[in-house]
Each structure stands twice: as C-alpha cells, then as structure tokens.
Amino acid sequence: MIRHRRLMKLLVLLAVVMTVTLFVQNLQHGHLSTSDIALETLSAGEVTMQATAENITATAKETMVVILTYMRSGSTFTGDIIQRNPDVFYVFEPLHSVERFLRGKVKLMFFNHSQPSRTISRSQKTLENFLTCNMRDIDVFTLGQAHMSNSIDTRAYHGCKTHNAGILGTLDCLPVLEQPCVRSRVSCVKTIRFNMTDMTYLMDKYRNIKIVHLIRDPRATLRSQKSVREFSWDSLDIHAEKLCQRAKRDFDVSSKMKSLYPGRILTLRYEDLAERPFVMTEQIYRFIGLDLTPSIRDYVQNITNASDKACVNIRLCTRKNSTKIISKWRTSLSYNQVSAIDKICEPLYKVMGYLPVNNEQNLHNLSVPMYTAVPEEKSLEH
C-alpha cells in the first residue's frame, strides 16, 4: 500500500512537471504573459489524478443551506452570523474560481473527477460537492483559492495549504477540510455567483436543502459596489439594470418555487436584519433548524451595536451601529443618481417594499423611511 501511494504521488508529480514544462514552452514562444500563469497552465485539457490521501466519505447533511445573493448586499455579515453556530460548516464564495476559469474557457484540474451530466453545470456540481463534503471532486484551483481563509471552518485548511504548497500540498491538506464538514449537522455556502433557476436541480435532488435569498436596497448595493471600483458612475444605468433585473428574476423564480418546496426558501431583506438583528437572527436560525445560544446573541450584539472599546477584537466591527449602515447611501449619493436607480429598479422595489425618493429634501432627511415595514410572519415565506 505504501509503495502504491508513493507510485501514485510520483505519477502526480510527473503530471505537474509535464504541465509546467508545457507552460514554460508557451511562455518562451510568447504565447503567455506572466499574469496568465494560473489560468494557462491548465489550457492543455482537463487533468484527473487519483487522490492518494485517505478518502473521507462524502455525505448529505441534516440540512444544507445556500445563501444566494449579490455583490455587496450584506452577505458576509449574514453568513458570519450563521457560521457562529458550532454545528455549521460554512464556505465563503466557493464559486469564485470556477466562474473565473469557465469564463476564460480554461479546463480545470481534479483529483477524483466525475464529469457532470449534460443537464447540470460545473458551478452546480461544485456547489453540490461543497454541501455534501465531496471535496475530492472539486477542482484544484477552487481548493486553493484565497477565499478559503474567509471562513472559520476552512481557515485551518487554508493555513495548511500555506505551509504545504502545490498539488501534493493540497492533497495532503484535504482531510483538514473534509473532517469538519463531515462532522457538522449543517453545511452552508454563501455565493454571489449563482441564480435561483439553477437551484432547482439541487432542490429536486435533496429534500433537505434550503435557500436564504438575501436582497439589499439597490441604492445601497450600488453605492458599495462603486466604492470598490466595480463600475464607474457613467455606467450606473447599465449596472443598476443588471443588478435589479437579476434580483427581480430570482425573486420571481423563488416565488414559484415556494409552492413546490414549501418551508425551504427564505426571502430576507438585509435592512430588516440590520435594523432588527436579534429578531431576524432568531428567524434565520429557526428556518435552518439551529439553536440560537446566548453566546451567539452576544456576538450579534457586539457586531451590530457595540462601542468602539468593545469592538477592538471583533473582526466585523465595521458593522457596529448597523442601522446607520443601511442609510449611508442617502448621504453619499446625489439626487440624480438615486433618481436614475429608482426609475430602473422600480419593479424590484414593488416586490421588496423599497420606496423611491420623491425629492432631494427627503433623500437627506433620514427620518423619512425608504422602505416599508414587513410583518415578521410575512418575511419568512414558506
């Protein structure tokens, strides 16, 4: 057995050497730039290598949760509240690398790899693999992405990878990722790179998958996206239309899905979570089937309404006094910018309860509400 494992590792090493050699040849002939290293080393085709570390059996969890949302919509905050429960295995943005590589039409590298059927996409399969702890069928670049450092449950694995570089390092570190997943009652992934229509495959296949559909006021989302240079103001109309059409489409699909999958989809407005963190956290936990412990309540208190002194050692302290965060767009966007977003996003406003700004005075008067109240029993739609 030891000899067999050594032989397999040598074969893996040989495959890596051949790939690197191909890359160097392409680089010497001017076919690649140094910025293309991560992508182009896989361009020769999909490479499948038999994993030699001890396999841990993949399993469907008691409950599997997908936080489906959009860039800069409060999902990091929402996911952090969920991952604080010790029964949860949480993964932050697992589709980051898959989306990037598939967009460039670059083939992926795997350890144990079964080609997904023609009826499902690589993104769907990757999401499923994370939820069921089937790490051996996930591509190597996804297993090595920097986002692995952004979750409590994947941080130890990322640290292992830091000290054990390369393909063989990933292979040796995989048990560090698999074990907490297998031990957990609930697996949860947060993604801004998925749509509600593609969730039907997983919802049909697993009766214990639930969706938290998180939507934030488009004016706040777009302001935050602009702050990280996702777009420029001269293309505001294009980005507003893209965001609001996508969110409205997901909402419409989820509305139909709720009759097919009763009790399995929660439509959550970020503003409600920020303004009523304890009520909404309890609602989220009840939806998932988790206990809201006193320590988690204390954590929510600290990250949503803590003093500067209390926030010293808390990673998400930027979210203290969270009710102020939801109105930040009203002091940083111009009336013309807001009016443009209001016009484009009106269909989404109508179903989510957001209100347009009637005049510049109301924009800056924070006592004037910009969204309607949603009764607690209605915000959790079964």
Secondary structure as GFF3:
##gff-version 3
##sequence-region A 1 382
A	DSSP	alpha_helix	2	28	.	.	.	ID=ss1
A	DSSP	three_ten_helix	34	36	.	.	.	ID=ss2
A	DSSP	alpha_helix	37	40	.	.	.	ID=ss3
A	DSSP	beta_strand	47	48	.	.	.	ID=ss4
A	DSSP	beta_strand	63	68	.	.	.	ID=ss5
A	DSSP	alpha_helix	75	83	.	.	.	ID=ss6
A	DSSP	beta_strand	88	92	.	.	.	ID=ss7
A	DSSP	alpha_helix	96	103	.	.	.	ID=ss8
A	DSSP	beta_strand	109	110	.	.	.	ID=ss9
A	DSSP	alpha_helix	122	131	.	.	.	ID=ss10
A	DSSP	three_ten_helix	135	137	.	.	.	ID=ss11
A	DSSP	alpha_helix	140	143	.	.	.	ID=ss12
A	DSSP	three_ten_helix	146	150	.	.	.	ID=ss13
A	DSSP	alpha_helix	155	163	.	.	.	ID=ss14
A	DSSP	alpha_helix	166	183	.	.	.	ID=ss15
A	DSSP	beta_strand	186	191	.	.	.	ID=ss16
A	DSSP	alpha_helix	199	205	.	.	.	ID=ss17
A	DSSP	beta_strand	209	215	.	.	.	ID=ss18
A	DSSP	alpha_helix	218	227	.	.	.	ID=ss19
A	DSSP	three_ten_helix	233	235	.	.	.	ID=ss20
A	DSSP	alpha_helix	236	260	.	.	.	ID=ss21
A	DSSP	beta_strand	265	269	.	.	.	ID=ss22
A	DSSP	alpha_helix	270	275	.	.	.	ID=ss23
A	DSSP	alpha_helix	277	288	.	.	.	ID=ss24
A	DSSP	alpha_helix	294	305	.	.	.	ID=ss25
A	DSSP	three_ten_helix	317	319	.	.	.	ID=ss26
A	DSSP	alpha_helix	322	325	.	.	.	ID=ss27
A	DSSP	alpha_helix	329	332	.	.	.	ID=ss28
A	DSSP	alpha_helix	335	344	.	.	.	ID=ss29
A	DSSP	alpha_helix	346	352	.	.	.	ID=ss30
A	DSSP	alpha_helix	360	364	.	.	.	ID=ss31
A	DSSP	alpha_helix	376	379	.	.	.	ID=ss32
###
